[in-house]
């Protein structure tokens, strides 16, 4: 995981799952997501990765360009600093000038403030910017001579994929509520594409938006 002094960049691994429609099981019984078997493990993976990244933020850490990388899943399972920079560069290129500094790994001039803290991280209470790159396996039937995109139904709707990540960020305590997100940049790519992770998953950047 990579910790920014005013935000987080982290990776979560597994096939990204979209937020499913909620259906009722009947009176007096809890409502469940239609794709709960796939969604809930994915949200837990994103939550765990966010918690791990939050634990990398030291109190008052202002080291310029510092990168803290952890490998919870064993050798080769973690997002490398190169993958972080590539994913961040994709976000920068595909965003407007308003996002130009969204994912730069730099020290913050402003401090975070808000709710409960974890190893120096304070839950974001104000406006938040989120950038996500979702990586999917490349289909075996995909042409090798040209690039193709994850447009099949199995990859899910991009907005619903983002909703699942947003809920996981709230569950992890990164922010209070996903209604705080005022800027959102998201893309779907295949393994092997530019800016993709080396395995299915997502790269998430979360930053506080200054005044």
C-alpha positions as CSV (number, residue, x, y, z in Angstrom):
1,X,0.0,0.0,0.0
2,X,1.1,3.6,-0.6
3,X,0.3,6.2,2.0
4,X,0.1,9.9,1.1
5,X,0.4,12.5,3.8
6,X,-3.0,13.9,2.9
7,X,-4.6,10.8,1.3
8,X,-4.3,7.2,0.3
9,X,-3.3,5.1,-2.7
10,X,-3.9,1.4,-2.3
11,X,-4.7,-1.8,-4.2
12,X,-7.3,-4.5,-3.7
13,X,-7.1,-7.8,-5.4
14,X,-9.9,-10.0,-6.8
15,X,-12.5,-9.7,-9.5
16,X,-14.2,-6.3,-9.0
17,X,-17.9,-6.6,-8.2
18,X,-20.6,-4.0,-8.8
19,X,-23.1,-2.9,-6.1
20,X,-26.1,-5.1,-6.8
21,X,-29.8,-4.3,-6.5
22,X,-31.2,-4.8,-3.0
23,X,-34.1,-7.3,-2.7
24,X,-36.3,-8.1,0.2
25,X,-36.6,-11.6,1.6
26,X,-40.0,-10.9,3.1
27,X,-41.5,-9.2,6.1
28,X,-39.3,-9.2,9.2
29,X,-36.3,-10.5,7.2
30,X,-33.2,-8.4,6.2
31,X,-32.8,-7.2,2.6
32,X,-29.9,-8.5,0.7
33,X,-27.9,-7.7,-2.5
34,X,-28.8,-9.8,-5.5
35,X,-25.1,-10.5,-6.0
36,X,-24.2,-10.8,-2.4
37,X,-22.0,-13.9,-2.8
38,X,-19.7,-12.0,-5.1
39,X,-20.1,-8.4,-3.8
40,X,-19.5,-8.9,-0.1
41,X,-16.1,-10.6,-0.4
42,X,-15.0,-7.9,-2.8
43,X,-16.1,-5.1,-0.5
44,X,-14.3,-6.8,2.4
45,X,-11.1,-7.0,0.2
46,X,-11.3,-3.3,-0.6
47,X,-12.0,-2.5,3.1
48,X,-9.1,-4.6,4.3
49,X,-6.7,-2.9,1.8
50,X,-7.9,0.5,2.8
51,X,-7.4,-0.3,6.5
52,X,-3.9,-1.5,5.8
53,X,-3.1,1.7,3.9
54,X,-4.6,3.8,6.7
55,X,-2.2,2.0,9.1
56,X,0.7,3.2,7.0
57,X,-0.1,6.9,7.7
58,X,2.1,8.1,10.6
59,X,1.0,11.0,12.8
60,X,2.4,14.2,11.4
61,X,4.1,12.3,8.5
62,X,5.3,15.1,6.1
63,X,8.0,13.3,4.2
64,X,8.1,14.6,0.7
65,X,7.4,11.9,-1.8
66,X,7.3,9.1,0.8
67,X,5.9,5.8,-0.3
68,X,5.1,3.0,2.1
69,X,4.5,-0.3,0.4
70,X,3.1,-3.4,2.2
71,X,2.7,-7.0,1.0
72,X,-0.1,-8.6,3.1
73,X,-0.7,-11.4,0.6
74,X,2.8,-12.6,0.1
75,X,5.5,-12.0,-2.4
76,X,4.2,-10.9,-5.8
77,X,0.7,-10.1,-4.7
78,X,1.2,-6.5,-3.8
79,X,0.8,-3.5,-6.1
80,X,4.3,-2.2,-6.9
81,X,5.2,1.5,-6.7
82,X,5.5,1.4,-10.5
83,X,1.9,0.2,-10.8
84,X,0.8,2.9,-8.4
85,X,2.5,5.6,-10.5
86,X,1.1,4.1,-13.7
87,X,-2.4,4.1,-12.4
88,X,-2.0,7.6,-11.0
89,X,-0.7,8.8,-14.4
90,X,-3.7,7.4,-16.1
91,X,-6.0,9.3,-13.8
92,X,-4.0,12.4,-14.4
93,X,-4.1,12.1,-18.2
94,X,-7.9,11.3,-18.3
95,X,-8.9,14.1,-15.9
96,X,-9.4,17.8,-16.4
97,X,-6.9,20.4,-15.1
98,X,-8.9,20.4,-11.9
99,X,-7.6,16.9,-11.2
100,X,-4.1,17.5,-12.4
101,X,-2.7,17.2,-8.9
102,X,-5.1,14.6,-7.7
103,X,-2.7,11.7,-7.4
104,X,0.7,13.3,-7.0
105,X,2.6,11.7,-4.2
106,X,3.6,14.8,-2.3
107,X,3.4,16.1,1.2
108,X,0.4,18.1,2.2
109,X,0.3,21.7,3.3
110,X,-3.1,21.2,4.9
111,X,-3.9,18.7,7.7
112,X,-6.7,16.2,7.9
113,X,-9.3,16.6,10.5
114,X,-12.4,14.7,11.5
115,X,-13.5,11.5,13.0
116,X,-11.8,8.5,14.6
117,X,-8.1,8.0,13.7
118,X,-6.1,4.9,13.0
119,X,-2.3,5.2,13.3
120,X,-2.4,8.8,12.4
121,X,-5.2,8.7,9.8
122,X,-8.2,10.9,10.5
123,X,-11.5,10.1,8.9
124,X,-12.3,12.6,6.1
125,X,-15.3,14.8,7.0
126,X,-15.2,17.3,4.2
127,X,-15.3,17.0,0.4
128,X,-13.4,14.0,-1.1
129,X,-11.9,13.1,-4.5
130,X,-11.7,9.5,-5.5
131,X,-10.0,7.9,-8.5
132,X,-10.3,4.2,-9.3
133,X,-8.8,2.0,-12.0
134,X,-10.5,-1.4,-12.2
135,X,-8.5,-4.3,-13.8
136,X,-10.2,-7.4,-15.2
137,X,-8.8,-10.6,-16.8
138,X,-8.5,-10.3,-20.6
139,X,-11.0,-12.8,-22.2
140,X,-9.3,-15.6,-24.1
141,X,-11.4,-14.8,-27.1
142,X,-10.2,-11.2,-27.2
143,X,-8.2,-10.3,-30.3
144,X,-4.4,-10.1,-29.7
145,X,-3.7,-7.6,-32.5
146,X,-5.6,-4.7,-31.0
147,X,-6.8,-3.4,-27.7
148,X,-10.2,-4.2,-26.4
149,X,-12.1,-2.9,-23.3
150,X,-14.0,-4.6,-20.5
151,X,-17.5,-3.9,-22.0
152,X,-19.2,-7.3,-21.3
153,X,-21.9,-7.5,-18.6
154,X,-19.7,-9.7,-16.5
155,X,-17.4,-6.7,-15.9
156,X,-20.3,-4.7,-14.4
157,X,-21.5,-1.2,-14.8
158,X,-18.7,1.3,-14.0
159,X,-21.0,3.4,-11.7
160,X,-22.0,0.4,-9.7
161,X,-18.4,-0.7,-9.4
162,X,-17.6,2.7,-7.9
163,X,-20.6,2.5,-5.5
164,X,-19.2,-0.8,-4.1
165,X,-15.8,0.8,-3.6
166,X,-17.4,3.9,-2.0
167,X,-19.3,1.8,0.5
168,X,-16.1,-0.1,1.4
169,X,-14.3,3.1,2.0
170,X,-17.0,4.2,4.4
171,X,-16.9,0.8,6.2
172,X,-13.2,1.2,6.6
173,X,-13.5,4.7,8.1
174,X,-11.7,6.5,5.3
175,X,-14.6,8.9,5.0
176,X,-17.9,9.3,6.9
177,X,-20.3,8.9,3.9
178,X,-19.9,8.4,0.2
179,X,-22.0,11.5,-0.4
180,X,-18.8,13.4,0.5
181,X,-17.3,12.4,-2.9
182,X,-17.4,15.6,-5.1
183,X,-14.8,14.4,-7.7
184,X,-14.8,10.9,-9.2
185,X,-12.6,9.5,-11.9
186,X,-12.9,5.8,-12.9
187,X,-11.7,3.4,-15.7
188,X,-12.0,-0.3,-16.6
189,X,-9.0,-2.0,-18.2
190,X,-7.7,-5.5,-18.8
191,X,-4.6,-7.1,-17.4
192,X,-1.8,-6.3,-19.7
193,X,-3.2,-3.0,-20.8
194,X,-1.5,0.3,-20.0
195,X,-2.1,1.4,-16.4
196,X,-3.6,-2.0,-15.5
197,X,-2.6,-4.0,-12.4
198,X,-0.8,-7.3,-12.9
199,X,-3.9,-9.2,-11.7
200,X,-7.6,-8.4,-11.4
201,X,-8.4,-5.8,-8.8
202,X,-8.5,-2.1,-8.4
203,X,-6.2,0.8,-7.6
204,X,-7.8,3.5,-5.5
205,X,-6.7,7.0,-4.8
206,X,-8.5,9.0,-2.1
207,X,-7.7,12.7,-1.3
208,X,-9.3,15.5,0.7
209,X,-10.4,18.4,-1.5
210,X,-9.0,21.8,-0.3
211,X,-11.0,25.0,-0.2
